[in-house]
Amino acid sequence: MIARVERVPLRLGEPPGPVNVGVGVHGVRSLHDVFRLPDLWQLHVYGYSAKLTIGGRSYPVHPGSVSLVPPGVEVRFDYTGRSEHLFAHFRTPSRGQAVSVPVVQDAGPAAAGLSELLRSAIEASPGASPRVAAEVWTALWRVAQLPEPATSSTRHAASARHPAVASAIAHIEANLAQPLAVPEIARAAGVSHNHLTRLFRAETGVPVVGYIRQRRMARARHLLTATTMSIPAIAASIGITDLQAFNKACRRELGRSPRAIRAGT
């Protein structure tokens, strides 16, 4: 019997080897499907609600969910009707550090970008294989960088937040790699700059700018310790293009240089 799967080790130090990318349409002839790919990973981005059973554990999925299934693991799909998802089947490098990724996640605001990457891969397939690999590789990195699933306590805290603060946090999480200004975040949250500033500090205990800094450095620490992503790429993924500035930020906020954090010294 296959052990229950909750997280999977994904190697991302080199581009994957895509074998097939496309749009899957299911739930028309049958409301149930069972798949097992002996030597291929499966990445799905969902546009429907259904139940997945992966390696003995059931997961609800909905539009915006992402699943990542390693080779040889059985997946059962229980649909509620016509169901369409984007998929990539691929091989990963045999060497390099592995990133631990949840088997099912809610991609939230990142789902649109993931869908766009897979659609670009589909458009380039089968002739432009390097581009297909690049698009799938980028999608996998984004999946690996999604925020961790909330615990029951953080879900409760999130549900109790003012809607404007919740919207602001969602906008921040989806745009950590981009320049972020408080007026822009306030517009996304549908409130004034001053009102968001007051609400945010009251509910989180930190100003908006301080929260952005904390989240960026938390992501940097995770990528430095859990992935083989290059230091310049990590800096860019949190919106810092100057390596000297990134080094200073790590020393100031995390107490050590990026290389020391990665080395665990």
C-alpha positions in Angstrom: 0.0 0.0 0.0 1.2 3.5 -0.8 1.9 5.7 2.1 -0.3 8.8 2.6 1.1 11.7 0.7 1.1 15.2 2.2 4.3 16.8 0.9 6.6 15.8 -1.9 10.4 16.5 -2.5 10.8 18.4 -5.8 14.2 19.0 -7.4 14.4 22.3 -9.1 18.1 23.0 -9.5 17.9 22.3 -13.2 15.0 22.6 -15.7 12.5 19.7 -15.8 12.0 17.5 -18.8 8.4 18.0 -19.9 6.8 15.1 -21.7 3.3 16.4 -22.1 1.5 19.6 -21.5 -2.1 20.4 -22.2 -5.7 21.0 -21.2 -7.5 18.1 -19.6 -11.3 17.9 -20.0 -13.0 15.3 -17.7 -16.2 14.5 -16.0 -18.2 14.2 -19.3 -18.4 10.5 -19.8 -17.6 9.5 -16.2 -17.5 11.3 -12.9 -14.5 9.3 -11.8 -10.9 8.8 -13.1 -7.9 7.0 -11.7 -4.4 7.7 -13.0 -0.9 6.5 -12.1 2.1 7.6 -14.1 5.1 5.3 -13.3 7.9 7.7 -14.1 6.4 11.1 -14.5 5.5 14.0 -12.2 2.0 15.5 -12.6 1.3 19.2 -12.1 -2.3 20.4 -12.3 -3.9 23.8 -12.1 -7.6 23.5 -11.5 -10.6 25.4 -12.9 -13.2 23.4 -11.1 -14.2 21.9 -7.7 -13.7 18.2 -7.1 -12.2 15.6 -4.7 -8.8 14.2 -5.2 -7.4 11.1 -3.5 -3.7 11.1 -3.7 -1.6 8.3 -2.1 -4.5 7.4 0.3 -5.4 10.9 1.4 -8.4 12.9 0.1 -8.1 16.6 -0.8 -10.8 19.0 -1.9 -9.8 21.2 -4.8 -11.5 24.3 -6.3 -10.7 26.8 -9.0 -7.2 28.1 -8.2 -6.0 24.9 -6.5 -2.7 23.3 -7.6 -1.6 19.7 -7.2 1.8 18.1 -7.6 2.0 14.4 -7.7 5.3 12.4 -7.8 5.8 9.4 -10.1 4.1 6.1 -9.2 1.5 7.6 -6.9 -2.2 6.8 -7.7 -4.6 9.7 -8.1 -8.4 9.3 -8.1 -10.5 12.2 -9.3 -14.2 12.5 -8.3 -15.8 15.2 -10.4 -19.1 16.9 -10.1 -19.6 17.5 -13.8 -17.6 18.7 -16.8 -14.1 19.7 -15.4 -11.2 21.4 -17.1 -7.6 21.7 -15.8 -4.2 22.6 -17.1 -1.5 20.0 -16.7 2.2 19.2 -17.2 3.7 15.8 -17.0 7.5 15.9 -16.6 10.7 14.4 -15.3 12.9 16.1 -12.7 16.7 16.0 -12.4 18.1 13.1 -10.5 20.6 15.3 -8.6 20.4 18.5 -6.5 18.7 19.7 -3.4 15.0 18.9 -3.1 12.4 21.5 -2.1 9.5 20.2 0.1 6.2 21.2 -1.5 2.6 20.4 -0.3 0.9 18.0 -2.7 -2.2 20.2 -2.9 -2.2 24.0 -2.4 -4.5 27.0 -2.9 -2.5 29.2 -5.3 -4.8 32.2 -4.5 -3.8 35.3 -6.5 -0.9 33.3 -8.0 -3.2 30.9 -9.9 -3.7 33.3 -12.8 0.1 33.6 -13.4 0.5 29.8 -13.1 -2.3 29.3 -15.7 -0.6 31.8 -18.0 2.7 30.0 -17.8 1.2 26.6 -18.6 -0.9 28.0 -21.5 2.4 29.5 -22.8 4.0 26.1 -22.6 1.0 24.5 -24.4 1.3 27.1 -27.2 5.0 26.3 -27.6 4.6 22.5 -27.6 5.8 20.3 -29.1 8.2 22.2 -31.4 9.9 24.6 -28.9 11.0 22.2 -26.2 13.5 24.6 -24.5 10.7 27.2 -24.1 8.3 24.5 -22.8 10.9 23.5 -20.2 11.4 27.1 -19.2 7.7 27.8 -18.8 7.2 24.6 -16.7 10.3 25.3 -14.7 9.1 28.8 -13.8 5.6 27.5 -12.9 7.2 24.9 -10.6 9.3 27.5 -8.8 6.2 29.6 -8.3 4.4 26.6 -6.8 7.4 26.0 -4.5 7.2 29.6 -3.4 3.5 29.7 -2.6 2.7 30.7 1.1 2.5 27.7 3.4 -1.1 26.5 4.1 -2.6 28.3 7.1 -3.0 26.5 10.4 -6.4 26.5 12.2 -5.3 29.5 14.3 -4.0 31.5 11.4 -7.2 30.7 9.4 -9.3 32.0 12.4 -7.2 35.1 12.6 -7.5 35.7 8.8 -11.2 35.2 8.9 -11.5 37.8 11.7 -9.5 40.5 9.8 -11.1 43.6 8.4 -11.8 42.9 4.6 -9.5 45.8 3.6 -6.6 44.3 5.6 -7.2 40.9 4.2 -7.3 42.3 0.6 -4.1 44.3 1.3 -2.3 41.2 2.6 -3.4 39.2 -0.4 -2.1 41.9 -2.8 1.2 42.0 -1.0 1.7 38.3 -1.1 0.9 38.1 -4.8 3.3 41.0 -5.6 6.4 40.5 -3.3 8.7 40.5 -6.4 7.3 43.9 -7.6 7.7 47.4 -6.3 5.0 48.0 -3.6 3.7 51.3 -2.4 1.1 51.9 0.3 -1.2 54.1 -1.9 -1.2 51.3 -4.5 -2.0 48.7 -1.9 -4.8 50.9 -0.5 -6.3 51.2 -3.9 -6.3 47.4 -4.3 -8.0 47.1 -0.9 -10.6 49.7 -1.7 -9.8 52.2 1.1 -7.8 55.4 1.5 -4.0 55.4 2.3 -4.6 56.8 5.8 -7.5 54.4 6.6 -5.4 51.3 5.5 -2.5 52.5 7.6 -4.6 52.7 10.7 -6.4 49.4 10.1 -3.2 47.5 9.3 -1.3 48.6 12.3 -4.3 47.9 14.6 -4.8 44.4 13.3 -1.2 43.2 12.6 0.8 45.3 15.0 3.2 46.6 12.3 2.9 49.2 9.6 2.3 48.2 6.0 5.9 48.8 5.0 7.2 46.8 8.0 4.9 43.9 7.0 6.2 43.9 3.4 9.8 43.9 4.7 9.0 41.0 7.1 7.3 38.9 4.4 10.1 39.6 1.8 12.8 38.5 4.2 10.8 35.5 5.4 10.6 34.4 1.7 14.3 35.0 1.2 15.2 32.9 4.3 13.0 30.1 3.0 14.5 30.1 -0.5 18.0 30.3 0.8 17.6 27.4 3.2 15.2 25.2 1.3 16.2 25.6 -2.4 19.2 25.7 -4.7 17.9 28.9 -6.4 20.7 31.3 -7.1 21.2 34.3 -4.7 20.6 36.9 -7.4 17.3 35.1 -8.4 16.2 35.0 -4.8 16.9 38.7 -4.4 14.9 39.4 -7.6 12.0 37.2 -6.4 11.5 39.6 -3.4 11.9 42.8 -5.5 15.6 43.6 -4.8 17.7 43.8 -8.0 20.9 45.1 -6.3 22.9 42.3 -4.7 24.6 44.7 -2.3 21.3 46.0 -1.1 20.1 42.4 -0.7 23.2 41.5 1.3 22.6 44.5 3.6 18.9 43.6 4.0 19.8 40.1 5.1 22.4 41.2 7.6 20.0 43.8 9.0 16.8 41.7 9.1 18.1 38.2 9.4 21.5 38.8 11.1 23.7 37.1 8.6 24.8 37.3 4.9 22.8 35.3 2.3 25.7 32.9 1.9 25.9 32.3 5.7 22.2 31.7 5.9 22.4 29.2 3.0 25.4 27.5 4.6 23.7 27.4 8.0 26.7 29.2 9.7 
